[in-house]
């Protein structure tokens, strides 16, 4: 039975790391209370990504936290990860479901109500919605805003997570808009004190 908790969803980006390895940074975040991890490497090569995905899966499972792989269903299946997150230009959710089965977690990116409804109908388990705020991590996105996030929340029944520009200070607003949690990249991995930052997020969300 698949189970996942979107409250504090860490998305990796090795370019954000400050004097840490990827595994060390993720472990510090897991030890501090991150509830889900997504391995994302947009420019990674398959062989190297598979190795890192397997290492991350072993690490995440020690903390009883699911590992999601961004974009690459092949890496997700071969590494034994718990799920995959698919963008609008990746494999269709329905096709991924045929390959992965019903017990596999499939998340989908939604920038609008239409995309959200289509992903839900196709069998997505949750939606990553954004950009909620402007961010340096994704410079080519138009902010969805809190109002857009709320509109998507009212349109779909599956869980949603807000992404982009979310900080401990604005995290409560994201939850109030109806999100089940926040996906955070540089806000955690780029922090000098990862543990302290994670705890601030958790406190802000009363988790």
VOPAGU-2260 file (C-alpha; in pm, 1 decimal, decimal comma):
REM VOPAGU-2260
SITE   aa  ch    i         X         Y         Z
SITE  UNK   A    0       0,0       0,0       0,0
SITE  UNK   A    1     162,6     327,0    -109,8
SITE  UNK   A    2     187,6     597,1     150,4
SITE  UNK   A    3     343,2     942,6     133,0
SITE  UNK   A    4     349,7    1266,0     328,1
SITE  UNK   A    5     384,1    1591,4     133,4
SITE  UNK   A    6     423,3    1825,3     428,8
SITE  UNK   A    7     790,9    1903,7     366,0
SITE  UNK   A    8     904,0    1775,4      28,8
SITE  UNK   A    9    1276,1    1813,9     -44,9
SITE  UNK   A   10    1377,2    1841,4    -411,8
SITE  UNK   A   11    1747,4    1796,5    -482,5
SITE  UNK   A   12    1970,1    2027,6    -683,7
SITE  UNK   A   13    2341,1    1968,6    -639,3
SITE  UNK   A   14    2425,1    2320,8    -757,9
SITE  UNK   A   15    2270,4    2451,4    -432,9
SITE  UNK   A   16    2500,4    2256,8    -202,1
SITE  UNK   A   17    2735,3    2448,8      26,9
SITE  UNK   A   18    3042,9    2239,6     118,1
SITE  UNK   A   19    2840,0    1918,4     142,9
SITE  UNK   A   20    2790,4    1609,3     -66,9
SITE  UNK   A   21    2440,1    1532,1    -190,3
SITE  UNK   A   22    2405,0    1235,0      42,6
SITE  UNK   A   23    2526,0    1429,0     346,8
SITE  UNK   A   24    2287,4    1716,6     278,4
SITE  UNK   A   25    1988,0    1488,5     221,9
SITE  UNK   A   26    2066,7    1288,9     534,8
SITE  UNK   A   27    2083,1    1606,7     742,1
SITE  UNK   A   28    1743,5    1708,3     604,3
SITE  UNK   A   29    1595,4    1363,6     666,3
SITE  UNK   A   30    1728,9    1353,9    1019,2
SITE  UNK   A   31    1562,7    1690,0    1083,4
SITE  UNK   A   32    1218,4    1585,0     962,5
SITE  UNK   A   33    1180,9    1614,3     583,1
SITE  UNK   A   34     884,8    1393,0     485,5
SITE  UNK   A   35     954,4    1319,8     115,8
SITE  UNK   A   36    1259,9    1340,1    -110,1
SITE  UNK   A   37    1268,0    1390,0    -485,8
SITE  UNK   A   38    1594,1    1325,2    -669,0
SITE  UNK   A   39    1617,9    1576,0    -952,4
SITE  UNK   A   40    1912,4    1612,6   -1189,4
SITE  UNK   A   41    1806,9    1771,3   -1517,4
SITE  UNK   A   42    2147,9    1729,6   -1681,3
SITE  UNK   A   43    2245,6    1396,0   -1528,0
SITE  UNK   A   44    2360,3    1097,1   -1729,6
SITE  UNK   A   45    2170,8     772,2   -1688,5
SITE  UNK   A   46    2446,3     557,8   -1536,0
SITE  UNK   A   47    2543,5     817,8   -1277,7
SITE  UNK   A   48    2181,6     899,0   -1197,4
SITE  UNK   A   49    2101,1     533,0   -1137,5
SITE  UNK   A   50    2391,6     501,0    -893,8
SITE  UNK   A   51    2287,8     810,9    -701,5
SITE  UNK   A   52    1921,0     707,6    -703,0
SITE  UNK   A   53    2009,6     373,5    -546,5
SITE  UNK   A   54    2220,9     543,1    -281,0
SITE  UNK   A   55    1942,7     789,6    -204,0
SITE  UNK   A   56    1682,5     514,8    -190,0
SITE  UNK   A   57    1884,8     324,7      69,3
SITE  UNK   A   58    1930,3     644,6     269,6
SITE  UNK   A   59    1565,1     752,2     252,1
SITE  UNK   A   60    1440,0     408,7     346,1
SITE  UNK   A   61    1656,7     411,0     659,4
SITE  UNK   A   62    1444,4     707,2     765,7
SITE  UNK   A   63    1121,3     547,6     638,1
SITE  UNK   A   64    1077,6     831,3     386,2
SITE  UNK   A   65     978,1     765,8      22,3
SITE  UNK   A   66    1209,8     857,2    -264,3
SITE  UNK   A   67    1062,9    1005,6    -582,2
SITE  UNK   A   68    1264,9    1040,2    -903,7
SITE  UNK   A   69    1209,7    1347,4   -1118,9
SITE  UNK   A   70    1123,0    1289,2   -1488,2
SITE  UNK   A   71    1297,1     954,2   -1533,2
SITE  UNK   A   72    1061,1     658,8   -1494,3
SITE  UNK   A   73    1337,7     421,8   -1606,4
SITE  UNK   A   74    1568,5     538,0   -1324,9
SITE  UNK   A   75    1282,5     521,0   -1075,4
SITE  UNK   A   76    1195,7     161,7   -1164,5
SITE  UNK   A   77    1553,4      35,5   -1188,5
SITE  UNK   A   78    1660,6     196,3    -860,6
SITE  UNK   A   79    1364,3      63,6    -665,4
SITE  UNK   A   80    1245,8     415,8    -583,4
SITE  UNK   A   81     892,8     465,4    -454,0
SITE  UNK   A   82     770,5     687,0    -732,7
SITE  UNK   A   83     827,6     932,1   -1014,8
SITE  UNK   A   84     736,1    1296,6   -1067,9
SITE  UNK   A   85     641,1    1386,2   -1423,9
SITE  UNK   A   86     644,1    1728,8   -1585,3
SITE  UNK   A   87     425,3    1842,5   -1871,4
SITE  UNK   A   88     684,2    1732,4   -2130,6
SITE  UNK   A   89     762,2    1395,1   -1973,2
SITE  UNK   A   90     587,3    1062,3   -2020,8
SITE  UNK   A   91     208,1    1092,9   -1986,3
SITE  UNK   A   92      83,8     993,9   -1641,2
SITE  UNK   A   93    -148,1     724,8   -1780,6
SITE  UNK   A   94     135,2     561,3   -1976,4
SITE  UNK   A   95     365,8     569,5   -1675,0
SITE  UNK   A   96      94,0     406,5   -1466,8
SITE  UNK   A   97      70,7     117,8   -1715,9
SITE  UNK   A   98     441,1      47,7   -1671,1
SITE  UNK   A   99     473,0     114,0   -1299,7
SITE  UNK   A  100     152,2     -30,5   -1157,1
SITE  UNK   A  101     -96,1      97,3    -904,3
SITE  UNK   A  102     131,3      78,0    -598,3
SITE  UNK   A  103     383,1     320,6    -751,0
SITE  UNK   A  104     359,2     688,3    -652,4
SITE  UNK   A  105     313,7     916,2    -952,7
SITE  UNK   A  106     322,7    1291,4    -909,8
SITE  UNK   A  107     259,1    1543,9   -1185,2
SITE  UNK   A  108     337,7    1909,5   -1236,4
SITE  UNK   A  109      41,6    2143,7   -1284,1
SITE  UNK   A  110      62,1    2513,3   -1367,6
SITE  UNK   A  111    -311,7    2559,3   -1420,5
SITE  UNK   A  112    -650,6    2414,0   -1331,6
SITE  UNK   A  113    -671,7    2244,6   -1671,2
SITE  UNK   A  114    -337,7    2069,6   -1627,0
SITE  UNK   A  115    -435,8    1971,6   -1273,2
SITE  UNK   A  116    -765,9    1818,3   -1382,7
SITE  UNK   A  117    -599,1    1630,3   -1669,2
SITE  UNK   A  118    -331,1    1485,8   -1439,1
SITE  UNK   A  119    -588,2    1381,2   -1181,2
SITE  UNK   A  120    -802,5    1212,0   -1446,8
SITE  UNK   A  121    -494,7    1031,7   -1581,4
SITE  UNK   A  122    -423,3     878,1   -1240,4
SITE  UNK   A  123    -171,4    1105,9   -1069,6
SITE  UNK   A  124    -143,9    1056,0    -694,0
SITE  UNK   A  125     -50,1    1416,8    -618,6
SITE  UNK   A  126      25,4    1744,8    -794,8
SITE  UNK   A  127     323,3    1977,0    -772,1
SITE  UNK   A  128     178,6    2324,4    -832,2
SITE  UNK   A  129     374,0    2636,9    -904,8
SITE  UNK   A  130     549,5    2852,8    -926,5
SITE  UNK   A  131     380,5    2978,3    -609,7
SITE  UNK   A  132     634,6    3259,4    -572,3
SITE  UNK   A  133     920,4    3381,9    -790,8
SITE  UNK   A  134    1240,8    3182,4    -749,1
SITE  UNK   A  135    1597,5    3168,1    -877,9
SITE  UNK   A  136    1577,2    2789,0    -914,2
SITE  UNK   A  137    1329,5    2811,1   -1202,7
SITE  UNK   A  138    1375,8    3138,1   -1387,4
SITE  UNK   A  139    1145,4    3061,8   -1681,0
SITE  UNK   A  140     824,1    3019,2   -1483,0
SITE  UNK   A  141     535,5    3260,1   -1435,7
SITE  UNK   A  142     424,8    3264,4   -1071,1
SITE  UNK   A  143      96,3    3085,9   -1009,8
SITE  UNK   A  144      50,3    3275,4    -687,5
SITE  UNK   A  145    -147,4    3184,5    -380,2
SITE  UNK   A  146    -475,6    3255,7    -557,0
SITE  UNK   A  147    -385,2    3016,7    -838,2
SITE  UNK   A  148    -286,7    2753,2    -585,8
SITE  UNK   A  149    -620,3    2793,5    -409,5
SITE  UNK   A  150    -808,0    2761,9    -739,7
SITE  UNK   A  151    -632,5    2432,6    -816,0
SITE  UNK   A  152    -705,9    2309,0    -463,7
SITE  UNK   A  153   -1075,9    2373,4    -517,4
SITE  UNK   A  154   -1073,2    2194,2    -854,4
SITE  UNK   A  155    -911,5    1860,5    -761,9
SITE  UNK   A  156    -947,3    1598,8    -490,5
SITE  UNK   A  157    -592,1    1458,5    -484,8
SITE  UNK   A  158    -320,1    1612,8    -263,1
SITE  UNK   A  159    -126,9    1912,7    -389,7
SITE  UNK   A  160     208,1    2058,4    -295,2
SITE  UNK   A  161     319,8    2413,7    -363,0
SITE  UNK   A  162     662,7    2470,3    -515,2
SITE  UNK   A  163     895,9    2765,3    -578,0
SITE  UNK   A  164    1005,4    3045,8    -352,9
SITE  UNK   A  165     860,5    2894,5     -35,1
SITE  UNK   A  166    1029,2    2992,8     290,1
SITE  UNK   A  167     948,9    2927,7     656,2
SITE  UNK   A  168     801,7    3278,2     662,3
SITE  UNK   A  169     551,3    3229,6     377,3
SITE  UNK   A  170     494,8    2856,5     426,4
SITE  UNK   A  171     182,9    2909,9     644,9
SITE  UNK   A  172      23,3    3106,2     356,8
SITE  UNK   A  173      79,9    2810,7     123,8
SITE  UNK   A  174     -94,2    2578,3     367,4
SITE  UNK   A  175    -378,2    2825,1     416,7
SITE  UNK   A  176    -427,9    2833,7      37,7
SITE  UNK   A  177    -503,3    2462,0      55,2
SITE  UNK   A  178    -172,2    2292,1     -18,6
SITE  UNK   A  179     -85,3    1973,0     166,3
SITE  UNK   A  180     276,2    2082,2     189,9
SITE  UNK   A  181     567,6    2260,8      27,8
SITE  UNK   A  182     833,3    2140,3    -212,7
SITE  UNK   A  183    1161,9    2315,4    -134,2
SITE  UNK   A  184    1492,3    2311,7    -323,2
SITE  UNK   A  185    1751,0    2581,9    -251,4
SITE  UNK   A  186    1561,9    2701,4      55,3
SITE  UNK   A  187    1686,5    2388,6     231,9
SITE  UNK   A  188    1986,6    2259,1      35,9
SITE  UNK   A  189    2138,7    2606,5      -1,3
SITE  UNK   A  190    2111,4    2684,0     368,6
SITE  UNK   A  191    2424,9    2684,4     581,5
SITE  UNK   A  192    2220,2    2527,0     860,6
SITE  UNK   A  193    2004,3    2264,7     690,5
SITE  UNK   A  194    1881,9    2111,8    1014,9
SITE  UNK   A  195    1781,4    2447,1    1159,0
SITE  UNK   A  196    1604,3    2548,3     838,1
SITE  UNK   A  197    1405,2    2225,7     821,8
SITE  UNK   A  198    1299,8    2271,7    1182,3
SITE  UNK   A  199    1187,4    2628,4    1107,3
SITE  UNK   A  200     969,6    2497,5     824,8
SITE  UNK   A  201     820,4    2233,9    1051,9
SITE  UNK   A  202     752,7    2484,5    1326,1
SITE  UNK   A  203     596,6    2729,6    1078,7
SITE  UNK   A  204     362,2    2458,8     956,6
SITE  UNK   A  205     289,9    2329,9    1309,4
SITE  UNK   A  206     405,4    1986,0    1196,3
